[in-house]
Amino acid sequence: MRNFVRYSLVLLFLGASARAQDIHFSQFYETPLLRNPSLAGIFTGDYRIQTVFRDQWNSFADAYRTGSLNAEMKWPVGQQDDYFTTALQVLYDKAGTAALTTTELLPAINYHKSLSNERPMYLAVGFMGGLVEKTLDLSKVTTNSQYNGTAYDPALPNGETILSPNVHYLDGSLGISFNTAFGTDNENTMYFGFAYHHLNRPKNSFYKNPAIELDPKYVFSFGLKTVVNDFSYFTFYADYSHQGPAEEGMGGVLYTYKMGNDPDNYPYAITLGTFVRWNDALIPVVKLEMNSFNVGLSYDVNISPLNTVSNSRGGFELSISYSGLLNNRDHDRSRNGKYHDPRF
């Protein structure tokens, strides 16, 4: 009977797809395009590749497994300090026994306009849009129509009117952000931004109901990096999103310490921190930086009413990122030996 309830929950989700909410990550700062397409390009270097894998709710249901891959490339504009960034966001999610699967392929582009000749200060606008596919394995769907009064009978019809196990649609989002460096030698960095997702209100129904569409999502993002000394710094991140009847607030802090004797050429750095998803989870984070590689690990400790069932266990996440410089880029235009581009 417990499995039967699980399966029915999938159809409950499908029937309420007009209010379906977007996939999210606890290490949201490692998925900038999913937050705001104008946040692409705010890093040190010419290119960056990031991936995040999430495994959720193994403790009491068929796991939700989600993977994100994004790649960014920055391009200087003429002899100015302006940049534009081309990017690609790929997302894969598989949930529940009925294998509800979402695949997204979303190219993105943005433009960073320099606002100062004295320090890095940029206003950026970005757009992301592409194809989304959702599929369902109907052979694994069970409903209460297949309960004969005493037991589950797979020979009975499930009573559903799903017309197609596949949904395809185009989706798009817009964003704007501001980022700047400040303090002694411009060593501190800050950004904030706003994004509007699902601007075309895509249809989202396995029942082919034209009235069912994705609610738009509004996301406010903030980041602050503040240096303690040559070897350590704090990084603060926060996001607030609102979509239909749902809202989510996340925030936290990371502390990074550089190992070795030279703060400009250190072998690796260790980062520890904690984030909170409001009324849902407490999220400890550990991160290791090795040259251009970053590996992060986090775990959701469930603090919502669901913890009675989950035993406070939530989602495990692993993130990996790599950034670097292209050998053929002309960086001699940088001031004081530092790259005059968006960096975080």
N, C-alpha and C positions, 0 to 999 in steps of 0.2 A: 504493500500500500504506500510506503514511503517513496518508492521509485515512481509510482503512479502520480503522486503529488508533484514530484519534480518535473515530470513530463508535462503536466498540466500547466505549470508555471510558464513554460515556454510559450504555449498558446495564449496565455494571459498577456504575455509581452507582445505577441503579434497582434492581438486584438486591440491593444492600446498603443499601437505604433505611432499614432498621431502625436503622442506625447513622449516618444522615445528620446532618450538623452544620449549625448555623445560619449564615446570612449574616453577615459582619462587615465593619466599615469601619476603615480606618486612623485617620481622624479620628473615633474613637468618641465623643469628648467632644461632638461636634456631633449625636449621636443619643441623647439621654438616655433616651428611652422604651424603646429597644432594649436599653439597659443595665439599667434599673431604673425601673419606673413611678413610684416614689416620688421620683425625681430631677426630675420635672417641677416647674416653678415655682421652681427655685433660680436665679434671675437677677434683675437689676435691671429693674423695670418691671412693667406689668400684662399684657402679652402678648408672645409671641415666636413667630416662624415660622423654621424652619430646613429647609434642603434640602442633600442631599449626593448627588453623582453620582460613581460609580466605574467605571472602564474598566480591565479586567485581562486580562493574558496575550495581548495582541495579537501578541507576538513569535513565538509558536510554535503557537497554536491559535486557534480561533474565540473571539472575545472574550467575556468575562463582563461584562455591563453591568448595573449595579445603581443604583437611585435610591431615596432616602429623602426623605420630606416629613413633618415633624411641626409641629403648631401647639399652643400652650399659652395658656390664659387663666386668670389668677388672680382670685379673688373673696374680698374680706374677709368675715369672719364677725362680724356684730353690731358691738359697740364694742370687741371684743378685738383682739389682734394676730394671731389665728389666720387662716389662709387655707385655702381649698381650691382645687384646680386642675383644670380640665377640659382634656382634650387629645385629639388624634387623631394616630395614626401610620399612614402609608401607605408601603408598600414594594413595589418592583417589581424583579424580577431575571430576566434572560434569559441562558441559558448554552448554549454549544455549537451545533454544526450542527443537532442535533435540536430546537433551540429549546425546551429545558426552561425553562418560565416559571413564576415564583412571584409571586403578587399577594397582599398582605396589607392588610386594612382593620381597624385596631384602635383603638377608642375607649379612653380611659383617664381615671381620676379619682384624685386623692389628697387627703390632708388634712394640713396642716402645723399642728402644735400648738406654740404658743409655750411655752418653758420658762423664760423670764427676762423680768423687767421692766426690766433694765438694758442689755441688748444683744440683738441678733438671735441667738436660739438655738432651734432647732426639731427636733422629732421628727416624721417624716412616714411615713405608710403609703399605699401606692398599689396599684391594681388596673388591669390592662389586659386586654382580651379582645375577640375579634371573629372575622371570617371570613378563612380562608386558602384560596386556590385554586392548584393546580398543574396545568399542562397540558404536553402533549408532542405534537410534530408527527410522527405515525407514518410519514408519507410520506417523511421524511428519515432514518429509522432504518435502519441497515444492521448486519448481524451476520456472524459467520464461517460461518453456515449458507448464506449467499449467495456463498460462495467455492467455485467448482467445481473447485478443484485447480490451476488455472492463472491464473484471473482472477476478478474480481468480476462476478457475474451478477445484475442487479436483478430478473430474471424468477423467480428462485428464492424460495421463502418464507423469511421471516427466522427462523422457528422459535420466535418468542416467543409467550407466552400472555398478553400484556397485554390485560386485559378492557376497559379504558377509558382514553382519553388525558387524562381529567380526574379530579382528586381534590379534593374539598372537605371542609373540616373546621373546627370551632370550636377556638380556641386561647386560652389564658389565662395570665397571669403575675401574681405578687404581689411586692411589695417593701417594704422598710423602710429608712429612712435617717435620719441625724443630721447637722445642719449648724449651724455657729456662727461668729460673728465674734469676734475677739480682738485684743489689742494696743492701741497708742495710737489713740484715737478709733475703735476697732473697725475698723481699716482692713484687717486680714487676715481671710481667710475659709477655712474648712475644711469638708469633708463626707466621710462614708463611708457605705456602704450595702451591703445584701445583697438579692438578688432570686432568686426561684425561677420559672423559665419552663417552659412546657408542663406545667402542673400537672394537666391532665386527660389527659395521655398520648395525644394524638390519633393516630388511624390515619393511615398515610402510605405507601400502597402503590398503584401502578398495577395490580398484580396482584390487588387486593382481598383480600390476605392479612390476616386479622384479627390475626395474631400480630405484624405489623409495625407499630410505633408509634414516635413520636419519644421519644427519651430525654429526661428532664428536664435542664434546664441550670441550674447554680448560678453566679451572678455576684457577685463582690466588687468594689466600686468605691471609689475614693478620689480626692479633689481638694483641692488646697491653693493658695491665692493669697497670696503674701507680698510686701509692699511694700518696695522698696529706697529710694525717695525719692518726692517729689511727682510725678515724671515717669516713673517706671519701676517695674515689678514682675515677679516670676516667677510662673508658674502650673505646678503639677505635677499630672499626671493618671496614674492607673494602674487597670487592670482585670485581674482574673483570672477565667477562666471554666472550668467543667468540665462536659462533656456526654458521657455514655457513656464510651467508651475515650479520648476526646480531651480535651485541656486546652490553654488558651492564656493566655499572660501578655503584657500590653502595658503600657508605661509611657514617660514622657518628660517634657520640660520645655519651656515656652515663655517667652521673654523679650519683654516689651512696653515700648516707649518712646513716650511721648506727644510729638507735635510741637507747636511753638508756644510762647507765653510764659505761658499760663494753664493749669495742670494740670486745672482744673475745667471749662474751656471750650476744648478743643483741637480743631483742624480735623480731624486724623486721627492715628492711632497705627499703628506698624509692629511686627509680631511675627515673631520667628524662633525656630525650635526644632527639636528632633529627638526622634523616638520609636523604640522598638525593639519589634518583635514577636518574642518569644523564639524562637531557632532558626529564624527565617523571614525577617525583613526589617528593614532599617534605613530609617527614614522621615524625611527632611527636610521641614520645614513652613515656609511663609511665609504671613503673614496681614496683611490691611490692614483697619483699622477707620475708618469715615467716618461720624461722628455715630452713628446707630442701625444702620448697615449694617456687616456684617463679611463679608469674602470671604477664604477660605482655600484654599491650594493645597498638595498633598502628593504625593509619589511614592515608591512602594515600591522599594527597591533590594534585590533578592532575595539573601539570604545562605545559603539552605538548599541541600541537595544538588541541588535542582531548577535551580540557577543554571547548571549545565552545559548545560541545554537552553534556558533563558530568557535566557542571557547577562547575568544579574543584573538583568534588567528584570522589573518586576512590575506594580503597579497605580497608575494616576493617579487622583487624587480632587480634586474641586472642591466647596467648601462655601460656602453663602451663608446668612446669618441676618439677621433684622431684629427688633428689640424696641422697645417704646415704652410710653407712658402714655396712658390714656384721659382725655379732657378732663373728663368728668363724674364722675370718681372723687374722693372726698374724702380727700386726703392730709394734711389738717391734723392728723390724729392722730399723725403721725410725730414722733419725739422729736428735739430739737436740729436741726430742719430736715432730718433724714435719714429715709428710709423705713425703718420698723421691720419689714421683711419679709425673706424669704429672698433673698439676692443673691449673685452670684458673677461 
